[in-house]
Amino acid sequence: MAAMPPPDDAPQQPGERRLTRPPSERYREVEDPDAAPHAATPRPGSPARGVAFAVMAALVGAALTVVLGGRLTISAGLLVVAALTGRAAALALVAGAGASLRSSRRAWLAAGIAVGGVVLGQVGLWLYARTEGGVLALPDYLGQTFGLLVPIQVALALAIAWWSAR
């Protein structure tokens, strides 16, 4: 605890009231570890935790892509899913890694993980189509079914993840 300045030794004037200590002192943090054992210190971030959180967010985005694009046959709405995947992966990386990664490295790592989530979602869509009787190869299926939406999804996830993780 910081040393308090010595109290003013000047005699009090009649009717004057002085406090023995300033009222704001009650808001000071206790530095004695025995005095507050329940006080939790924030854990510093780690790159591994950040990557794990971001990969989990990307996997959720990929699963959402398969459900919405495969079972519900939504195509243009997958752009929104790609954007959300990029944003979620970036925020999860920032939350898990904290300041343990440089800004530029964090941004490109988030972008790579988000792109991986979108690509995994597209592979999942192709695999779902195969279970429904599809016979096309992966590039043919994606090109004929979604056309330019696939590269736009990848670019959107990359840009949003990069921007969000800076």
LOSE-123539 format. One record per residue (C-alpha): x, y, z; residue in three letters. Coordinates in steps of 0.1 Angstrom, whole numbers, always signed. Layout:
+-------+-------+-------+-----+
:  east : north :    up : res :
+-------+-------+-------+-----+
:     X :     Y :     Z : ALA :
...
+-------+-------+-------+-----+
REM end
This chain:
+-------+-------+-------+-----+
:  east : north :    up : res :
+-------+-------+-------+-----+
:    +0 :    +0 :    +0 : MET :
:   +13 :   +34 :    -9 : ALA :
:   +24 :   +55 :   +20 : ALA :
:    -1 :   +81 :   +30 : MET :
:   +10 :  +117 :   +34 : PRO :
:   +13 :  +127 :   +70 : PRO :
:   -19 :  +143 :   +84 : PRO :
:   -21 :  +180 :   +85 : ASP :
:    -9 :  +190 :  +119 : ASP :
:   -23 :  +224 :  +118 : ALA :
:   -49 :  +230 :  +145 : PRO :
:   -85 :  +228 :  +135 : GLN :
:  -105 :  +260 :  +134 : GLN :
:  -138 :  +260 :  +153 : PRO :
:  -165 :  +243 :  +134 : GLY :
:  -141 :  +227 :  +109 : GLU :
:  -143 :  +190 :  +104 : ARG :
:  -114 :  +169 :   +90 : ARG :
:  -113 :  +132 :   +81 : LEU :
:   -85 :  +111 :   +94 : THR :
:   -80 :   +96 :   +59 : ARG :
:   -93 :  +105 :   +24 : PRO :
:  -126 :   +89 :   +14 : PRO :
:  -111 :   +76 :   -19 : SER :
:   -87 :   +54 :    +1 : GLU :
:  -114 :   +27 :    +3 : ARG :
:  -111 :   +22 :   -35 : TYR :
:   -74 :   +14 :   -34 : ARG :
:   -64 :   -21 :   -43 : GLU :
:   -52 :   -43 :   -15 : VAL :
:   -16 :   -52 :   -21 : GLU :
:   -13 :   -78 :    +7 : ASP :
:   -19 :  -112 :    -9 : PRO :
:   -32 :  -126 :   +24 : ASP :
:   -58 :   -99 :   +28 : ALA :
:   -77 :  -108 :    -4 : ALA :
:   -71 :  -145 :   -14 : PRO :
:  -102 :  -146 :   -35 : HIS :
:   -91 :  -118 :   -59 : ALA :
:   -84 :  -134 :   -92 : ALA :
:   -57 :  -119 :  -114 : THR :
:   -64 :  -119 :  -151 : PRO :
:   -45 :  -146 :  -170 : ARG :
:   -23 :  -134 :  -197 : PRO :
:   -31 :  -146 :  -232 : GLY :
:   -13 :  -174 :  -250 : SER :
:   -10 :  -180 :  -287 : PRO :
:   -20 :  -216 :  -284 : ALA :
:   -52 :  -207 :  -265 : ARG :
:   -60 :  -180 :  -291 : GLY :
:   -55 :  -204 :  -320 : VAL :
:   -77 :  -231 :  -302 : ALA :
:  -105 :  -205 :  -297 : PHE :
:  -103 :  -193 :  -333 : ALA :
:  -103 :  -229 :  -347 : VAL :
:  -134 :  -237 :  -326 : MET :
:  -151 :  -206 :  -340 : ALA :
:  -141 :  -216 :  -376 : ALA :
:  -154 :  -251 :  -371 : LEU :
:  -188 :  -237 :  -359 : VAL :
:  -188 :  -215 :  -390 : GLY :
:  -181 :  -245 :  -412 : ALA :
:  -209 :  -265 :  -396 : ALA :
:  -233 :  -236 :  -400 : LEU :
:  -223 :  -235 :  -437 : THR :
:  -231 :  -271 :  -442 : VAL :
:  -264 :  -269 :  -424 : VAL :
:  -276 :  -237 :  -442 : LEU :
:  -261 :  -245 :  -476 : GLY :
:  -268 :  -282 :  -477 : GLY :
:  -299 :  -290 :  -457 : ARG :
:  -317 :  -256 :  -460 : LEU :
:  -303 :  -249 :  -496 : THR :
:  -294 :  -213 :  -489 : ILE :
:  -268 :  -199 :  -512 : SER :
:  -265 :  -161 :  -509 : ALA :
:  -269 :  -163 :  -472 : GLY :
:  -236 :  -181 :  -470 : LEU :
:  -219 :  -148 :  -475 : LEU :
:  -233 :  -137 :  -442 : VAL :
:  -220 :  -170 :  -426 : VAL :
:  -186 :  -164 :  -441 : ALA :
:  -185 :  -128 :  -427 : ALA :
:  -196 :  -141 :  -393 : LEU :
:  -170 :  -169 :  -394 : THR :
:  -143 :  -144 :  -401 : GLY :
:  -154 :  -120 :  -374 : ARG :
:  -159 :  -148 :  -348 : ALA :
:  -125 :  -164 :  -356 : ALA :
:  -107 :  -130 :  -352 : ALA :
:  -125 :  -121 :  -320 : LEU :
:  -118 :  -156 :  -305 : ALA :
:   -81 :  -153 :  -315 : LEU :
:   -79 :  -119 :  -299 : VAL :
:   -97 :  -130 :  -267 : ALA :
:   -75 :  -161 :  -263 : GLY :
:   -41 :  -147 :  -273 : ALA :
:   -44 :  -113 :  -258 : GLY :
:   -13 :   -92 :  -264 : ALA :
:    +9 :  -123 :  -268 : SER :
:    +9 :  -120 :  -306 : LEU :
:   +19 :   -90 :  -326 : ARG :
:    -9 :   -72 :  -344 : SER :
:    +2 :   -81 :  -379 : SER :
:    +8 :  -118 :  -370 : ARG :
:   -25 :  -120 :  -352 : ARG :
:   -44 :  -105 :  -382 : ALA :
:   -29 :  -129 :  -407 : TRP :
:   -34 :  -159 :  -384 : LEU :
:   -70 :  -150 :  -379 : ALA :
:   -75 :  -146 :  -417 : ALA :
:   -59 :  -180 :  -424 : GLY :
:   -81 :  -197 :  -398 : ILE :
:  -112 :  -180 :  -411 : ALA :
:  -104 :  -190 :  -447 : VAL :
:   -98 :  -225 :  -435 : GLY :
:  -132 :  -226 :  -419 : GLY :
:  -149 :  -214 :  -451 : VAL :
:  -130 :  -239 :  -472 : VAL :
:  -139 :  -267 :  -447 : LEU :
:  -176 :  -256 :  -450 : GLY :
:  -174 :  -259 :  -488 : GLN :
:  -159 :  -293 :  -486 : VAL :
:  -187 :  -302 :  -461 : GLY :
:  -213 :  -290 :  -486 : LEU :
:  -197 :  -312 :  -513 : TRP :
:  -197 :  -342 :  -490 : LEU :
:  -233 :  -335 :  -481 : TYR :
:  -242 :  -334 :  -518 : ALA :
:  -225 :  -367 :  -523 : ARG :
:  -247 :  -383 :  -497 : THR :
:  -277 :  -370 :  -516 : GLU :
:  -266 :  -387 :  -548 : GLY :
:  -242 :  -362 :  -562 : GLY :
:  -214 :  -375 :  -585 : VAL :
:  -195 :  -343 :  -594 : LEU :
:  -159 :  -337 :  -582 : ALA :
:  -153 :  -309 :  -557 : LEU :
:  -144 :  -281 :  -581 : PRO :
:  -171 :  -290 :  -606 : ASP :
:  -198 :  -292 :  -578 : TYR :
:  -188 :  -258 :  -562 : LEU :
:  -185 :  -241 :  -596 : GLY :
:  -218 :  -253 :  -609 : GLN :
:  -238 :  -250 :  -577 : THR :
:  -224 :  -218 :  -562 : PHE :
:  -204 :  -202 :  -589 : GLY :
:  -187 :  -170 :  -578 : LEU :
:  -201 :  -171 :  -543 : LEU :
:  -173 :  -195 :  -532 : VAL :
:  -144 :  -171 :  -540 : PRO :
:  -164 :  -142 :  -526 : ILE :
:  -170 :  -161 :  -494 : GLN :
:  -133 :  -168 :  -490 : VAL :
:  -124 :  -132 :  -497 : ALA :
:  -150 :  -119 :  -474 : LEU :
:  -139 :  -141 :  -445 : ALA :
:  -103 :  -132 :  -451 : LEU :
:  -109 :   -95 :  -452 : ALA :
:  -132 :   -94 :  -421 : ILE :
:  -110 :  -116 :  -401 : ALA :
:   -79 :   -96 :  -410 : TRP :
:   -96 :   -63 :  -402 : TRP :
:  -111 :   -75 :  -369 : SER :
:   -79 :   -90 :  -355 : ALA :
:   -57 :   -60 :  -362 : ARG :
+-------+-------+-------+-----+
REM end
